Amino acid sequence: MTDINNAIQQLSKTGFLNIDIDPTLDLFEEIEKLKKEKNAIILAHYYQEPDIQDIADFIGDSLGLAQAAVKTQADIIVFAGVHFMAETAKILNPAKKVLLPDLNAGCSLSDSAPPALFKVFKERHPDHLVISYINCSAGIKALSDIICTSSNAQKIVESLPATQPIIFAPDRNLGAYINKQTGINMVLWNGACMVHEIFSLEKITKLKIRHPQAKIIAHPECESSLLAIADFIGSTTALLKFSEKDPAQEFIVVTETGILHQMQKNSPTKTFIPAPPDNNCACNDCPHMKLNTLEKLYLCMKYELPEIIMDETLRIQAKKPIDKMLEISARYGL
């Protein structure tokens, strides 16, 4: 009981459990034991550090993780990702305990759309249907009609009548890309992901000169100037599959660097070059995703903290547009 009380006190101060761990512990072995003892499953995003990806039961992008959360029979879902992802798992699994190794693992894109401001924006367009990218808070989901991910966004937009006015939130870059692909003029909320906005067109162009045979593959959250030079544009999962199947031996990868771990594992003879950002760093990491560590994951499972708690009324409202997304995704085999 003392250990739990101490853990709760640490959590209240830091947003994660900051407790000394025996350095002789094999964390991989201990985490596997905890998974069995607690009937727990670890869901990890591709942007997590390699150790977490290697211990996870399922690795995927936002759509795959949402689908895995729906299907799981586990009692505890440990979400190695960011806050909105763990929230989504809780929305879909109210009876299950959902844990996030570090409550401070937020999302710049999600933060760019405060629900109170978005509600006012929505009220200015009363005849518009709201499609929101899954990278948003439960509050934004509750104000939406349909949720989408980067892998199914275009199909969802195309499934609607061409005359239907649409608000797309919160990512303006993904929204602009879909507008261009479909010829639809959706109203865009002015939000963006700090990771995908900071890539340097100049540096990527220089990389391409040094690696003329390399294919540039980019996530649609990137700015249009970068997408214009890409050989392939797609969701994180789509980028991974393209790199496996395409005959090219070199790829300049314009998204968060965590995906390179799976790319290299799946295609060990190929070369994957992280696209440089417009700063002094060599690569582009999401500081929120990288807050999760193997140590925090272990402590999270041991003490079953931090736990995602959600108001039931908000959960029910936020679930409706997610269910709509999953229904459309199933219809199109996404």
matplotlib code that plots the C-alpha trace (Angstrom):
import matplotlib.pyplot as plt

x = [0.0, 2.9, 4.4, 1.1, 0.7, 4.2, 3.5, 0.4, 2.3, 5.0, 2.4, 0.6, 3.9, 5.3, 2.6, 4.6, 6.0, 9.5, 10.5, 13.9, 14.1, 16.5, 19.2, 19.6, 16.0, 15.5, 12.7, 11.7, 11.2, 9.4, 7.0, 6.2, 5.4, 3.2, 1.3, 0.4, -0.3, -2.6, -4.1, -2.7, -2.0, 0.6, -0.5, 2.4, 2.5, 5.2, 6.8, 7.7, 11.3, 12.6, 12.5, 8.9, 8.0, 9.8, 7.9, 4.5, 1.7, 0.5, 2.3, 0.4, -0.8, -3.8, -6.4, -4.7, -4.4, -8.1, -9.1, -6.9, -8.3, -11.8, -10.9, -8.8, -10.0, -7.4, -8.4, -5.8, -4.7, -1.3, -1.1, 2.5, 1.7, 0.3, -2.7, -5.4, -4.6, -5.1, -8.3, -9.5, -8.9, -10.8, -13.7, -13.9, -13.4, -15.1, -15.0, -11.3, -8.4, -6.4, -2.9, -0.5, 3.2, 3.5, 0.5, 2.6, 2.8, 0.5, 0.2, 0.9, -1.7, -4.4, -3.4, -3.9, -7.7, -9.2, -12.8, -14.3, -12.8, -13.7, -17.3, -17.6, -16.0, -18.4, -21.4, -20.3, -20.9, -24.2, -24.8, -21.4, -20.6, -17.5, -14.8, -12.0, -8.6, -8.2, -5.2, -7.6, -8.9, -12.1, -13.7, -13.1, -14.3, -17.5, -18.1, -17.5, -19.7, -17.0, -13.5, -10.8, -7.1, -4.5, -5.1, -8.8, -9.5, -9.8, -12.2, -14.4, -14.6, -15.4, -18.1, -20.2, -22.4, -20.3, -22.7, -22.2, -20.3, -17.5, -15.4, -12.1, -10.1, -7.6, -4.8, -4.8, -2.1, -3.9, -7.1, -5.5, -4.0, -7.5, -9.0, -6.4, -7.0, -10.8, -11.5, -13.6, -13.2, -13.5, -13.3, -10.1, -9.3, -5.9, -4.0, -0.8, 1.7, 5.0, 6.9, 5.6, 5.7, 9.4, 10.9, 13.2, 12.5, 16.0, 17.7, 15.6, 16.3, 20.1, 19.7, 18.0, 21.0, 23.3, 21.1, 19.6, 18.2, 16.4, 12.6, 11.1, 8.1, 6.1, 3.2, 0.2, 0.6, 3.6, 3.3, 2.2, 5.7, 7.2, 4.3, 4.9, 8.4, 7.4, 7.4, 4.8, 2.4, 0.6, -0.2, 2.5, 1.4, 1.2, 4.8, 6.0, 4.2, 5.5, 9.1, 8.7, 7.2, 8.9, 12.2, 14.1, 17.0, 17.1, 14.3, 14.2, 11.5, 9.6, 7.8, 8.7, 11.9, 10.3, 9.0, 12.5, 12.9, 10.2, 11.3, 14.8, 13.5, 11.2, 13.7, 17.2, 19.0, 17.5, 18.7, 16.3, 17.4, 15.5, 14.4, 16.1, 14.1, 14.7, 16.8, 20.2, 19.0, 20.0, 16.5, 12.9, 11.6, 8.3, 9.2, 5.8, 6.1, 9.6, 8.5, 7.5, 10.4, 10.8, 11.2, 8.0, 6.2, 7.3, 6.3, 3.0, 2.2, 3.4, 1.4, -1.4, -0.9, -1.3, -4.9, -7.0, -10.3, -13.1, -16.5, -19.1, -21.2, -18.2, -17.1, -20.5, -20.5, -16.9, -17.6, -20.3, -18.0, -15.3, -18.0, -18.9, -15.3, -14.9, -18.1, -16.9, -13.5, -15.0, -17.2, -14.2, -11.8, -9.5]
y = [0.0, 2.3, 1.7, 2.7, 5.8, 6.9, 6.2, 8.4, 11.2, 11.0, 11.0, 14.1, 16.0, 14.9, 13.2, 10.0, 7.6, 8.7, 5.7, 4.1, 0.8, -2.1, -1.7, -5.5, -6.1, -7.3, -4.9, -6.9, -10.0, -8.1, -6.5, -9.8, -11.2, -8.3, -8.7, -12.3, -11.6, -8.6, -9.8, -6.6, -5.6, -3.0, -0.9, 1.2, 3.8, 3.6, 6.8, 5.2, 4.3, 1.0, -0.9, -0.1, -1.1, -4.4, -5.3, -4.2, -6.6, -4.4, -1.6, 0.6, 4.1, 5.8, 3.8, 0.4, 1.2, 2.3, -1.0, -3.0, -1.3, -2.3, -6.0, -6.6, -9.0, -7.7, -6.2, -3.5, -1.5, 0.1, 2.8, 3.6, 6.7, 10.2, 11.3, 11.5, 7.9, 6.6, 8.7, 7.0, 3.6, 4.6, 6.0, 2.6, 0.5, 2.1, -1.0, -1.6, 0.1, 2.3, 3.4, 5.9, 5.7, 9.5, 11.9, 14.7, 12.9, 15.3, 16.4, 19.8, 19.1, 18.2, 21.2, 23.5, 22.9, 24.0, 22.7, 26.0, 27.9, 25.1, 25.2, 28.8, 28.1, 25.3, 27.5, 29.9, 27.1, 25.6, 23.7, 22.0, 18.5, 18.2, 15.6, 15.6, 13.9, 11.5, 13.5, 15.6, 15.7, 13.9, 17.4, 17.9, 14.4, 15.1, 18.2, 16.1, 14.0, 11.7, 11.0, 10.1, 9.1, 9.9, 6.4, 6.7, 10.5, 10.7, 7.7, 9.1, 12.5, 10.8, 8.7, 11.8, 13.6, 16.1, 18.9, 18.4, 21.3, 20.1, 21.5, 19.6, 19.8, 20.2, 19.6, 22.2, 20.4, 17.1, 19.0, 20.9, 17.6, 16.0, 19.1, 18.9, 15.1, 15.3, 18.7, 19.5, 22.8, 21.9, 24.7, 24.1, 24.7, 26.3, 23.6, 21.7, 19.2, 20.7, 17.6, 17.7, 21.5, 21.8, 19.8, 21.8, 21.8, 23.2, 20.4, 17.7, 19.0, 18.8, 15.3, 14.3, 15.7, 13.6, 10.5, 10.8, 7.3, 7.7, 8.1, 10.8, 9.4, 11.8, 11.9, 14.2, 16.2, 17.9, 21.2, 21.3, 22.4, 19.2, 17.0, 18.5, 16.8, 13.5, 10.3, 8.8, 10.3, 8.2, 7.4, 6.0, 2.4, 3.2, 4.6, 1.4, -0.8, 1.2, 1.0, -2.8, -3.3, -0.6, -1.7, 1.4, 0.8, 4.2, 6.3, 9.8, 9.5, 12.7, 11.9, 11.2, 9.1, 6.3, 4.6, 4.0, 1.2, -0.9, 0.0, -1.2, -4.4, -5.2, -4.2, -4.8, -4.4, -1.0, 2.5, 4.8, 8.5, 10.7, 14.0, 16.9, 19.6, 23.4, 23.5, 22.2, 18.7, 15.8, 14.3, 15.1, 13.5, 14.1, 15.3, 14.1, 10.6, 10.2, 11.0, 7.4, 5.1, 1.4, 2.3, 4.3, 1.5, -1.0, 1.3, 2.1, -1.6, -2.5, 0.2, 0.5, 4.3, 6.8, 5.8, 7.6, 8.7, 10.2, 11.8, 9.3, 12.0, 13.2, 9.6, 8.8, 11.9, 11.3, 7.7, 8.4, 9.9, 7.2, 4.5, 6.2, 6.1, 2.4, 1.7, 3.5, 1.9, -1.6, -0.8, 0.1, -2.5, 0.2]
z = [0.0, 0.8, -2.7, -4.3, -2.2, -3.0, -6.7, -6.6, -5.0, -7.6, -10.4, -9.1, -9.2, -12.6, -14.7, -14.7, -12.1, -11.1, -9.0, -8.7, -10.6, -9.7, -12.4, -12.5, -13.7, -17.2, -18.1, -21.2, -19.1, -16.3, -18.7, -20.3, -16.8, -16.0, -19.3, -18.4, -14.7, -15.4, -18.8, -20.3, -23.9, -25.1, -28.1, -29.5, -32.2, -34.9, -33.5, -30.1, -29.3, -30.7, -27.3, -26.8, -30.4, -29.8, -26.6, -27.9, -28.8, -31.6, -33.5, -35.9, -36.9, -35.5, -37.4, -36.7, -33.0, -32.8, -34.5, -32.2, -29.1, -30.3, -30.8, -27.6, -24.9, -22.4, -19.1, -19.2, -22.3, -22.0, -24.6, -25.7, -27.6, -26.8, -24.8, -27.5, -28.5, -25.0, -24.8, -27.9, -26.4, -23.3, -25.4, -27.2, -24.0, -21.0, -18.9, -19.4, -17.6, -20.0, -19.0, -20.5, -19.3, -19.2, -18.9, -20.3, -23.7, -25.5, -29.1, -30.7, -33.3, -30.7, -28.7, -31.7, -31.5, -28.1, -28.0, -26.8, -29.7, -32.2, -30.9, -31.9, -35.3, -35.9, -35.0, -37.8, -40.3, -39.2, -42.4, -42.4, -41.4, -39.2, -40.1, -37.6, -37.8, -35.0, -33.7, -31.5, -28.0, -26.8, -26.7, -30.4, -31.2, -29.3, -31.6, -34.7, -37.0, -38.3, -37.2, -39.8, -39.9, -42.6, -44.0, -44.5, -44.7, -48.5, -48.7, -45.9, -47.7, -51.0, -49.3, -48.7, -51.3, -53.3, -52.3, -48.6, -47.0, -44.7, -41.9, -41.6, -38.4, -36.9, -39.5, -42.3, -44.2, -44.3, -45.1, -48.0, -49.4, -49.4, -51.0, -53.8, -54.3, -54.3, -55.7, -52.7, -51.0, -47.3, -44.7, -42.8, -39.1, -38.8, -36.9, -37.6, -36.3, -35.1, -36.3, -39.9, -40.2, -39.4, -42.3, -44.5, -48.2, -48.9, -46.9, -48.4, -51.9, -51.1, -49.7, -53.0, -54.9, -52.8, -53.2, -56.7, -56.7, -53.3, -53.4, -51.2, -49.2, -47.1, -44.6, -45.7, -42.5, -44.3, -46.0, -49.7, -50.9, -49.5, -50.8, -54.2, -54.4, -52.9, -54.9, -52.6, -50.0, -47.4, -43.8, -41.6, -42.4, -46.1, -46.1, -44.4, -46.9, -49.8, -48.6, -48.4, -51.9, -54.0, -55.7, -54.7, -52.4, -50.8, -49.2, -47.8, -45.1, -44.4, -41.2, -37.5, -37.3, -35.1, -38.2, -39.5, -36.9, -38.5, -42.0, -41.3, -39.7, -42.6, -45.3, -43.8, -47.2, -47.9, -46.7, -44.9, -44.5, -42.0, -43.6, -41.8, -40.1, -40.4, -37.2, -36.0, -35.3, -37.5, -37.6, -36.6, -33.4, -31.7, -28.2, -26.9, -28.3, -27.0, -23.4, -23.1, -22.1, -21.3, -17.7, -17.5, -19.3, -16.7, -13.8, -15.5, -15.7, -12.2, -10.4, -13.0, -13.2, -14.8, -15.7, -18.3, -16.6, -18.7, -18.1, -19.3, -21.1, -23.0, -23.8, -25.3, -27.5, -28.6, -29.5, -32.1, -34.8, -34.1, -34.6, -37.9, -39.0, -38.2, -40.0, -43.2, -42.9, -42.7, -45.7, -47.8, -46.3, -45.0]

ax = plt.figure().add_subplot(projection="3d")
ax.plot(x, y, z, "-o")
ax.set_aspect("equal")
plt.show()
